[in-house]
Amino acid sequence: MTHRYIKIGATALVLVLAFAGMLWSTLREGTEYYKNIDEVMVNQQAWSGKQLQLHGYVVPDSILVKQSTLEYKFKVQNNPARSGEPGHVVDVTYRGIVPDTFKDEAEVVLKGQLTPSGFHTDPNGVMAKCPSKYEAQEKTASTKS
């Protein structure tokens, strides 16, 4: 009877160790933090070099593209420009193709790392939110009521 309990205990131990090993190997390099710009800029040293997803809005008239290349430099702030409270501003560098919806005041999520010179975005690390096609309809509907 004790031989049976030893087998069950050994099996359970092997399963727990295998699950813990898989969890550790998966999370060790794949952890990304999703943060707003104001959260990161308050303590830049703590976030420097860590893999981040940074949420913000493109500063109007800040997008610069090198001729005949896919190198972009732009600025991102915590709040939309029309809000009147821009919050912190971060310089961003990116090399690659940007989404069609990437433009001034676009809401973006950037994947990359914070460096002393700004935020360095990974390849395919720019995601621009699609503008809502319902916003204009909601505004006109509320004015007709």
Disulfide bonds with the S-S distance in Angstrom:
none
